[in-house]
């Protein structure tokens, strides 16, 4: 992970103190206990950055952060193994039902925007952009695309080697729903991994590789990869902090989340950590390659957490045409 600047660290702590939540934060060691986190490898860099800064002000609180994928993390979440699940998509209806069966209430909190990037190797000299229709042709179940020439007639008749997020990943769910119309609907003959570093290495070293993963991992490895502009119907758009925040990088921009168990939220160390997360997410998200949410959304998330509002604002789909302000100002769904 990249080293954070003194200015970012100062802004994070100043923001926490300014809210009144950090009034005792500088009294190191006031809290103790543990905060157990797992889930999305996409959200991992942000959560680990928050955890690192939090450890500096509360060194007696043990914060552990794993990345078994959004789906894998939810299994641990409703299994009672973790306090917080990082998620690169909203909770699924089946996962919410598992939580209900286990007696686990959860608070859903958006923390940043992310984009899913499509990348090739820098040695690939012909792929500059792809349409959503071409991505669907490549990735849909039963796809007959084997070579680049199968995508465009003037491209070489060389075998495409595909890399993508693991099937337990929220990134995989979001990508397949946005491109193929249904979460988890995908061809199976690709190299899948929950570890985005594996995908970076695979694509970077193969001129005929094509892969997808979160924007933050591209930012950390931009010199090793070539980003592909995506045409969602309004012309090709290159993913960037600006195009992701504006929503012009469509349909592969999305919010990312943390989910907190209602029971764990009552423990002082978890309550303090989540308050710190919501206060520092805007500054740290930019530092690790994500896009901060509007201030109004962070305020709605804070109100939601303070009131322990449980449930999801989504209805089983990873995508929504409504703004986050509209979604989180409205009621939750069980």
C-alpha positions in Angstrom: 0.0 0.0 0.0 1.3 3.5 -0.8 2.5 5.6 2.0 0.0 8.3 3.1 1.1 11.9 3.2 1.3 13.9 6.4 -1.5 16.1 5.0 -3.8 13.1 4.6 -3.0 11.9 8.1 -3.6 15.3 9.6 -6.9 15.7 7.7 -8.1 12.4 8.9 -7.4 13.0 12.6 -8.6 16.6 12.4 -11.9 15.5 10.8 -12.5 13.0 13.5 -11.8 15.5 16.3 -13.9 18.1 14.6 -17.0 15.9 14.6 -16.7 15.5 18.4 -16.3 11.7 17.8 -12.5 12.0 18.4 -12.6 14.1 21.5 -10.8 11.3 23.4 -9.0 9.9 20.3 -5.7 11.5 21.2 -5.8 9.8 24.6 -4.2 6.7 23.2 -5.2 3.4 24.8 -8.6 4.5 26.1 -10.2 1.6 24.2 -9.3 -2.0 23.9 -10.8 -5.1 22.3 -11.0 -6.2 18.7 -12.6 -5.4 15.4 -12.8 -8.4 12.9 -13.3 -7.5 9.2 -13.3 -9.6 6.1 -14.8 -9.5 2.6 -14.1 -7.7 -0.6 -10.6 -7.6 -2.0 -11.7 -4.4 -3.8 -12.7 -2.6 -0.6 -9.7 -4.1 1.3 -7.2 -1.2 0.4 -9.6 1.4 1.8 -10.5 -0.5 5.0 -6.8 -1.4 5.6 -5.9 2.3 5.2 -8.6 3.2 7.7 -7.5 0.5 10.1 -3.9 1.7 9.9 -4.9 5.2 10.8 -7.2 4.0 13.6 -4.5 1.9 15.1 -2.4 5.1 15.5 -5.0 6.6 17.8 -6.3 3.5 19.5 -3.3 1.1 19.6 -4.9 -1.2 22.1 -7.7 -2.1 19.7 -6.8 -5.0 17.5 -8.2 -4.5 14.0 -7.8 -7.4 11.6 -8.7 -7.1 7.9 -9.0 -10.1 5.5 -10.2 -10.4 1.9 -12.1 -13.6 1.1 -14.3 -11.9 -1.4 -17.7 -10.2 -0.8 -19.6 -13.4 -0.9 -17.1 -15.3 1.2 -17.1 -12.4 3.7 -20.9 -12.5 4.0 -20.7 -16.2 4.8 -18.4 -15.4 7.7 -20.6 -12.4 8.6 -23.8 -14.4 9.0 -21.8 -17.2 10.5 -20.8 -14.9 13.4 -17.1 -14.9 12.6 -16.6 -11.2 11.8 -18.0 -7.9 12.9 -17.8 -6.0 9.6 -18.0 -7.2 6.0 -16.4 -5.2 3.2 -18.6 -5.5 0.1 -18.2 -4.3 -3.5 -21.9 -4.7 -4.1 -25.1 -4.5 -2.1 -26.0 -7.6 0.0 -28.0 -10.2 -2.0 -31.5 -11.2 -0.9 -30.3 -14.7 -0.1 -27.5 -13.3 2.1 -29.9 -11.0 3.9 -32.2 -14.0 4.5 -29.2 -16.0 5.9 -28.5 -13.1 8.3 -32.2 -13.1 9.4 -32.1 -16.8 10.0 -29.0 -16.4 12.1 -30.5 -13.5 14.1 -28.0 -11.0 12.7 -29.2 -7.5 12.1 -26.9 -5.4 9.9 -26.3 -1.8 9.2 -25.4 -1.0 5.5 -23.0 1.9 5.0 -21.7 3.2 1.6 -18.1 4.4 1.9 -16.8 5.4 -1.5 -17.3 5.0 -5.3 -15.2 2.6 -7.4 -15.1 1.7 -11.0 -14.4 -1.7 -12.6 -11.6 -1.3 -15.1 -11.0 -3.4 -18.2 -7.3 -3.8 -19.0 -4.9 -5.4 -21.4 -1.1 -5.6 -21.5 0.9 -2.5 -22.6 2.3 -4.8 -25.4 -1.2 -5.0 -26.8 -1.1 -2.4 -29.6 -4.6 -2.8 -31.1 -7.2 -2.7 -28.3 -8.0 0.9 -27.3 -11.7 0.7 -26.6 -14.5 -1.9 -26.3 -18.3 -1.5 -26.4 -20.5 -3.0 -23.8 -21.9 -5.2 -26.6 -18.4 -6.5 -27.3 -17.7 -7.1 -23.6 -21.0 -9.1 -23.5 -19.9 -11.1 -26.6 -16.7 -12.0 -24.9 -17.9 -12.7 -21.4 -21.5 -14.1 -21.7 -22.3 -17.7 -20.9 -21.8 -19.9 -23.9 -19.6 -17.3 -25.6 -18.0 -18.6 -28.8 -15.3 -15.9 -28.8 -11.9 -17.5 -28.7 -9.7 -15.0 -30.6 -9.4 -11.3 -30.9 -10.6 -11.6 -34.5 -13.9 -13.0 -33.2 -14.5 -9.6 -31.6 -13.4 -7.4 -34.5 -12.5 -8.7 -38.0 -9.4 -6.5 -38.3 -7.9 -7.7 -35.0 -5.4 -10.6 -35.0 -6.6 -14.3 -34.9 -4.8 -14.8 -31.6 -6.2 -16.6 -28.6 -7.7 -14.3 -25.9 -6.7 -15.3 -22.4 -9.2 -13.9 -19.9 -8.7 -12.9 -16.2 -11.4 -11.7 -13.8 -12.5 -11.4 -10.3 -13.3 -14.6 -8.5 -16.9 -15.9 -8.4 -17.2 -15.1 -4.7 -16.3 -11.5 -5.4 -18.7 -8.6 -5.5 -16.7 -7.2 -8.4 -17.6 -10.4 -10.4 -21.3 -10.0 -9.4 -21.4 -6.4 -10.4 -19.5 -6.9 -13.7 -21.6 -9.8 -14.8 -24.9 -8.0 -13.9 -23.8 -4.8 -15.7 -22.5 -6.5 -18.8 -24.4 -9.8 -19.1 -27.7 -8.7 -17.4 -27.5 -11.2 -14.6 -25.1 -11.5 -11.6 -22.9 -14.6 -11.9 -23.8 -15.2 -15.5 -20.5 -15.7 -17.2 -18.4 -18.0 -19.3 -16.4 -20.3 -17.1 -13.1 -20.6 -19.0 -11.2 -17.7 -17.5 -8.5 -17.3 -14.7 -10.4 -16.2 -11.6 -8.9 -14.9 -8.4 -10.0 -13.1 -5.3 -6.5 -11.6 -5.2 -6.4 -8.7 -7.6 -2.6 -8.8 -7.6 -2.8 -12.2 -9.3 -4.9 -10.7 -12.0 -2.6 -7.7 -12.5 0.4 -10.0 -12.9 -1.5 -12.3 -15.3 -2.6 -9.5 -17.6 0.6 -7.5 -17.4 2.7 -10.4 -18.7 0.6 -11.6 -21.6 0.0 -9.5 -24.7 -3.2 -11.4 -25.5 -4.7 -11.1 -22.0 -7.9 -9.2 -21.1 -9.0 -8.7 -17.5 -11.2 -6.7 -15.2 -10.9 -5.6 -11.5 -11.3 -2.5 -9.3 -10.0 0.9 -10.3 -7.8 1.2 -7.2 -5.7 -1.8 -8.3 -5.2 -0.3 -11.7 -4.1 3.0 -10.1 -1.4 1.1 -8.1 -0.2 -0.7 -11.2 -0.8 1.8 -14.0 2.7 1.5 -15.3 2.2 -2.2 -15.9 -1.2 -2.2 -17.6 -3.0 -0.5 -20.4 -6.5 0.7 -19.6 -9.4 0.2 -22.1 -12.0 2.9 -22.7 -15.6 1.5 -22.5 -18.4 2.7 -24.7 -21.7 2.3 -22.8 -23.7 4.0 -25.6 -22.5 7.6 -25.4 -19.0 7.1 -26.8 -15.9 5.6 -25.3 -15.0 6.8 -21.8 -11.8 6.1 -19.9 -12.3 5.4 -16.2 -10.9 8.1 -13.9 -11.7 9.7 -10.6 -13.7 12.3 -12.5 -15.7 10.0 -14.8 -16.4 7.5 -12.0 -17.7 10.3 -9.7 -19.8 11.9 -12.5 -21.2 8.5 -13.5 -20.1 9.0 -17.1 -18.0 5.8 -16.9 -21.1 3.7 -17.4 -22.1 1.0 -16.6 -19.0 0.0 -14.6 -19.1 2.6 -11.8 -20.5 1.6 -8.5 -20.6 2.4 -4.7 -18.7 0.2 -2.3 -19.9 -0.6 1.3 -19.2 -1.9 4.7 -21.8 -3.9 6.6 -21.7 -3.9 10.4 -23.5 -6.4 12.6 -26.0 -4.7 14.9 -24.7 -6.6 17.9 -21.0 -5.7 17.2 -21.9 -2.0 16.8 -22.8 -1.9 20.5 -19.2 -2.7 21.5 -17.3 0.6 22.1 -14.3 -0.3 20.0 -16.5 -1.2 17.0 -18.7 1.9 17.4 -15.6 4.0 17.6 -13.9 2.3 14.5 -17.0 2.8 12.3 -17.3 6.5 13.4 -13.6 6.9 12.4 -14.2 5.1 9.1 -17.1 7.4 8.1 -15.1 10.5 9.1 -11.9 9.4 7.3 -13.3 7.7 4.2 -13.4 10.8 2.1 -9.8 11.7 2.6 -8.4 8.1 2.5 -10.5 6.9 -0.4 -8.7 9.5 -2.7 -5.4 8.4 -1.2 -5.8 4.8 -2.1 -7.5 5.3 -5.5 -11.2 5.5 -4.9 -13.7 8.4 -5.3 -15.2 9.9 -2.2 -19.0 10.1 -1.8 -20.8 13.4 -1.6 -20.7 14.9 1.9 -24.5 14.5 2.1 -24.2 10.7 1.7 -21.6 10.4 4.4 -23.9 12.3 6.7 -26.8 10.0 5.9 -24.6 7.0 6.5 -23.6 8.5 9.9 -27.2 9.1 10.8 -28.0 5.6 9.8 -25.3 4.1 11.9 -26.0 6.3 14.9 -29.6 5.2 14.8 -28.6 1.6 14.1 -31.0 1.4 11.1 -30.8 -2.2 9.9 -31.5 -3.6 6.5 -30.6 -2.7 2.9 -31.9 0.1 0.7 -31.5 -2.2 -2.3 -34.0 -4.8 -3.6 -31.7 -7.7 -4.6 -30.0 -5.9 -7.5 -26.4 -4.7 -7.5 -27.3 -1.7 -9.7 -29.8 1.1 -9.3 -30.6 4.3 -11.3 -31.4 6.2 -8.1 -28.8 8.5 -6.5 -27.3 7.4 -3.2 -28.8 10.5 -1.5 -32.3 9.3 -2.6 -31.6 5.7 -1.6 -30.3 6.4 1.8 -32.8 9.0 2.6 -35.5 6.4 2.1 -36.5 3.3 4.1 -34.6 0.1 4.4 -35.8 -3.3 3.2 -35.6 -6.4 5.3 
